[in-house]
Amino acid sequence: MKKVLILGANGQIARLARQQLLAETDDELTLFLRNASRISDASPRETVVDGDASDPQQVLAAVQGQDAVYANLDGANIVDQAKTVIKAMDEAGVKRLVWISTLGIYDEVPGDFGRRVKQYLSGGYLETYAEAAKAIEDSDLNYTIIRPAALVDEDVVDYEVTTRHEAFKGEAVSRKSVADLVVKLIADDKLHSRDSLGVDQPGSVSPFQA
């Protein structure tokens, strides 16, 4: 049994990962989110915390005593959030971090799909997510960064991963697949330790065309 902190616990991938963790493990979950009243179905194995992931004291309090942190965060202040999480984990002595980022932060997406990713996400978004990932990579945490392809809501678990220095492959992936990867990374601290994973459904084509 592990104690797992989920930051941004009301996000779509986080909700799926939470369901899978409850169904497949005996882990105890701390659900950290803005406006905790949005979660009304917490189980006896869950603690719901109302907080801001850019607030150092709130994050430090939530991180204390955890075995792993799964961050499903977003926003223009993603760099500040990343630095806050890193500092809190260092202070609390917690090492395992699973961090959701975005594809394209290393200019690793080839071809026409890569061109479209740059077109849609450059101008602030890619740059800030790349900076947040760099802060995590420069830390001494046992991190795994996840860079999903275009996210879809299909009820399927079917995915492949590419590592930090490999070109991205497919163009889309289900949120359920990403959640499954998150659960596997939480279960095994050594799995893809200190790596950054692209995740896609093999042979997939993005539903979001130019």
C-alpha positions in Angstrom: 0.0 0.0 0.0 1.3 3.4 -1.0 0.2 6.9 -0.1 -0.3 8.9 -3.3 -0.9 12.6 -3.6 -2.8 13.6 -6.8 -2.4 17.3 -7.6 -5.1 18.6 -9.9 -7.3 15.7 -8.9 -10.4 16.9 -10.8 -8.6 16.8 -14.2 -10.0 14.3 -16.7 -6.9 12.0 -16.7 -6.6 12.3 -12.9 -10.2 11.2 -12.4 -9.5 8.1 -14.6 -6.2 7.3 -12.8 -8.0 7.7 -9.4 -10.7 5.2 -10.4 -8.1 2.7 -11.6 -6.0 3.1 -8.4 -9.0 2.5 -6.2 -10.0 -0.5 -8.3 -6.6 -2.2 -8.7 -4.6 -1.2 -5.6 -5.0 -0.6 -1.9 -3.3 2.8 -2.1 -4.5 5.7 0.0 -5.1 8.8 -2.1 -4.9 12.5 -1.2 -6.9 14.5 -3.8 -5.6 18.0 -4.0 -7.5 20.6 -6.1 -9.0 24.0 -6.3 -12.5 24.0 -4.9 -12.6 20.6 -3.2 -16.4 20.6 -3.3 -16.2 19.4 -6.9 -15.3 16.0 -5.5 -18.4 14.6 -3.7 -17.8 10.9 -4.0 -14.6 10.4 -2.0 -14.1 6.9 -0.7 -12.8 6.0 2.8 -9.3 5.6 1.2 -9.3 9.2 0.0 -8.7 12.5 1.6 -9.8 15.6 -0.3 -7.7 18.8 0.1 -8.7 22.3 -1.1 -5.5 24.0 -2.3 -3.5 25.9 -4.8 -0.5 24.1 -6.4 1.5 27.3 -6.6 1.2 27.9 -2.8 4.3 26.5 -1.1 2.8 25.9 2.3 -0.3 24.2 1.0 1.7 21.9 -1.3 4.2 21.1 1.4 1.5 20.2 3.9 -0.1 17.9 1.3 3.2 16.2 0.3 4.2 15.3 3.9 4.0 11.5 4.4 3.4 10.6 0.8 5.1 7.9 -1.1 4.5 9.3 -4.6 3.1 12.5 -6.2 1.2 12.5 -9.4 0.8 16.0 -10.9 -2.0 16.7 -13.4 -1.6 20.5 -13.5 -2.0 23.1 -16.1 -2.2 26.9 -16.5 0.0 29.9 -17.4 1.8 29.5 -14.1 2.9 25.9 -14.7 6.5 26.8 -14.2 5.8 28.2 -10.7 3.7 25.2 -9.9 6.6 22.8 -11.0 9.1 24.7 -8.9 6.7 24.7 -5.9 6.2 20.9 -6.2 9.9 20.3 -6.5 10.7 22.4 -3.4 8.0 20.8 -1.4 9.0 17.3 -2.3 12.6 18.1 -1.4 11.7 19.5 1.9 9.4 16.5 2.7 11.9 13.9 1.5 9.5 12.5 -1.1 11.2 11.4 -4.4 8.7 9.8 -6.8 7.0 12.3 -9.2 4.8 11.5 -12.2 4.2 14.7 -14.1 1.8 15.3 -17.0 3.3 17.6 -19.7 2.6 18.0 -23.4 4.1 16.7 -26.6 6.4 19.0 -28.5 8.5 20.4 -25.7 11.7 19.0 -27.2 10.7 19.6 -30.8 10.5 15.8 -31.0 7.3 15.5 -33.1 8.2 14.9 -36.8 6.5 15.7 -40.1 3.3 17.4 -40.7 1.9 16.6 -37.3 4.9 18.2 -35.7 4.3 21.3 -37.8 0.7 21.5 -36.6 1.8 21.0 -33.0 4.1 24.0 -33.3 1.4 26.0 -35.0 -1.2 25.4 -32.3 1.0 25.3 -29.2 3.8 27.8 -29.8 3.6 31.3 -28.5 3.7 30.6 -24.8 2.2 27.2 -24.1 5.0 24.9 -25.4 7.7 27.3 -24.0 6.3 27.3 -20.5 5.7 23.6 -20.4 9.2 23.0 -21.6 10.6 25.2 -18.9 8.6 23.4 -16.3 9.9 20.0 -17.6 13.5 21.4 -17.5 13.1 22.4 -13.8 12.0 18.8 -13.0 14.8 17.3 -15.1 17.3 19.5 -13.3 16.0 18.3 -9.9 17.2 15.2 -8.0 13.7 13.7 -8.0 12.8 10.3 -9.2 10.6 11.7 -11.9 8.8 10.5 -15.0 7.4 13.1 -17.3 4.5 12.1 -19.6 4.0 13.8 -23.0 0.6 12.6 -24.4 -0.4 12.9 -28.0 -3.7 14.5 -28.9 -6.1 13.4 -26.2 -9.3 11.6 -27.0 -12.1 10.1 -24.9 -12.2 6.7 -26.4 -12.9 3.8 -24.0 -9.7 1.9 -24.9 -6.3 1.2 -23.4 -3.8 0.9 -26.3 -0.6 2.8 -26.2 3.2 2.8 -26.9 5.8 5.0 -25.4 8.9 6.8 -26.8 11.7 8.0 -24.5 13.3 11.4 -24.1 15.5 11.3 -27.2 13.2 9.4 -29.6 10.9 10.9 -32.2 7.2 10.9 -31.4 5.2 8.2 -33.3 1.4 8.3 -33.4 -0.8 11.4 -33.2 -3.5 10.6 -30.7 -4.0 8.7 -27.5 -7.0 8.0 -25.1 -7.1 9.6 -21.7 -7.8 6.1 -20.4 -4.4 5.0 -21.8 -2.5 7.8 -20.2 -4.2 7.1 -16.9 -3.1 3.4 -17.2 0.5 4.5 -17.7 0.2 6.8 -14.7 -1.0 3.9 -12.5 1.9 1.7 -13.7 4.4 4.4 -12.9 3.1 4.9 -9.4 3.2 1.2 -8.8 6.8 0.8 -9.9 9.2 3.5 -8.7 11.9 2.2 -11.0 9.8 2.2 -14.2 11.1 4.8 -16.6 12.9 6.6 -13.7 14.2 10.0 -14.6 12.8 9.8 -18.1 10.3 11.7 -20.3 7.8 9.6 -22.2 5.9 10.3 -25.3 2.7 8.3 -25.3 0.5 7.6 -28.3 -1.8 4.9 -29.7 0.1 3.0 -32.4 -0.7 4.2 -35.9 -3.2 6.8 -34.7 -4.1 10.0 -36.5 -5.0 13.2 -34.7 -8.7 14.1 -34.9 -7.6 17.7 -34.8 -6.6 18.6 -38.3 -5.3 21.9 -39.8 
